[in-house]
Amino acid sequence: MSAKPVPVPTPETQPFWDGCAAGELRIQRCVDCGRPHFYPRPVCPACGSVNTEWFAASGRATLYSYVINHRPAPGFEDEAPYAIAVVELAEGPRMMTSIVGVPATPEALVLDMPLQVSFEQRGDISLPVFGPAGQETPR
């Protein structure tokens, strides 16, 4: 069995990974138009400004969409089936993530269910994962 892949930070994404290591979900917002955005990038996708800043998001989200993966990627063989999800952060942006703390079944994965971020250590990186709000999820 192979090991799970580990993301490689870039200069544009390093503040995001530093936040994850500190237990914070950090995203960017435009200083000019005020809109938050995710994934990290040097230009606001709403207005084109290069005047962006990082801030700590609340960590709250709702389940927007998901797929239940029954054919695991290398390194994930022991976890199948598992949910690959898109969550909508309370601040507005959507992000792809893993759902933890609930079975990977349509009955358990209810769209719009409230979620809360936690962090999973993988190598030297902490990855944000989401589980049901109000329930402690493993860090």
N, C-alpha and C positions, 0 to 999 in steps of 0.2 A: 504494500500500500504506500502511496506517495503522501508527502506532507501537504497540508493546505497551502495554497499560494499566499504570499504576503505582499501587500501593496508596497510600492516604492514611492516615497514622497518626492515631490518636485518643489522647486522654489515657490510655485504658485499654490501648492497644496500644503506646504509645511505648517502654516498656522492652523489648518484644520486638524492635522495629525497631532500637533502639540496640544491642542484643546482636548482631543480624545485621550491623550496620555494623562491629562490633568482631570479627567472625568467631566469635561464640558463638551457639548456639541456646539462648535463654533461655525457660523456661516457668515457670509458677507452681505452687506447692504450698500446701496448707493447713497453717498452723502448728498448728491444733488436732488434725486427724485424720491429718495427714502425707501425704495423697494428692496426687500431682501431677496437674495438669490442663492441657489445652489445648483450646480457644482462650482467649485472655486475657479475664478477667471479674473483677468485684469480689467475687463470692460463690463459695465452694466448692460445686461441683455434688454432692459426696458428702454433706456434712453441713450445708451452709447457712451456715457461718461466714464472716464478713467479714475474718477474720484470715489473709490470704494473703501469700506472699512470692515473689519472683522468684529463680531460681537457674539456673546454667548447666548444661544437660543435656549428656550425653556426646556427642551427635551420632550415636550408633549407633541403627539401626532395622532392621526387617525389612519386606519388602513384604507388605502385608496384602491389598490388592486394587488393581485398575487397570482402566482402559479405554483402548483405543487409539483416539485421535481422528483420523479421516481427513478431517474437514471443519473446517479450522482457523478459530479465532476471529480477528477482525480483529487484525492485527499479528503473527500466527503463521503466515502463509501459507507462508513459506520453511522451516518446521519440520515440516510434516505429512508423514507421520503421526507423532504424538507420544503419549507415555503420560501420562495424568493418573492419579495414584495416591493411595492412602491407605496411609501407612506407620504401623507401630506402633513408637513410640520405645522404647528400652531401659527407660526409666523408666515405661512403661505407657500414656500417652495416645497417641491416634492423631491424625494430621494429614494434610490433603490437600496434595499437592506435585507437583512434576515429577520424572521420573526421567531422569537424564542418563548418558551414558557407555556405554549399551547400545542396541542396535537396538530399535525399538518393535515387537517381534514376540512372540507367545506363547512361542516357543522360548527367547527371551532373558530374558523377564520371568517368572521362576520365583517362585511364591508362597513366602514365608518366606525369600527370599534375603537375606543380610546386606547392609545398606546403610550409608553414611556421609554425613553432611551436608557440603555445600559451599555457597558463596554466589555468586549471579549478580547482577551489578550491573544495575539497570534505573533509569535516571534517577538520582535522588538516593537511591534505596532499594536495599539488598542483600536479595535474596530467598533463602530457604533452598531448595535443591534436593538431591536424593539420588542417589547413584551407588553402584555396587558397592563394598563394603568392601575395603580393601587396594589400591584403584586410585585414583590421583590423578584428581580430576574438575576441570574448569575452574572457576576462580573469576571 
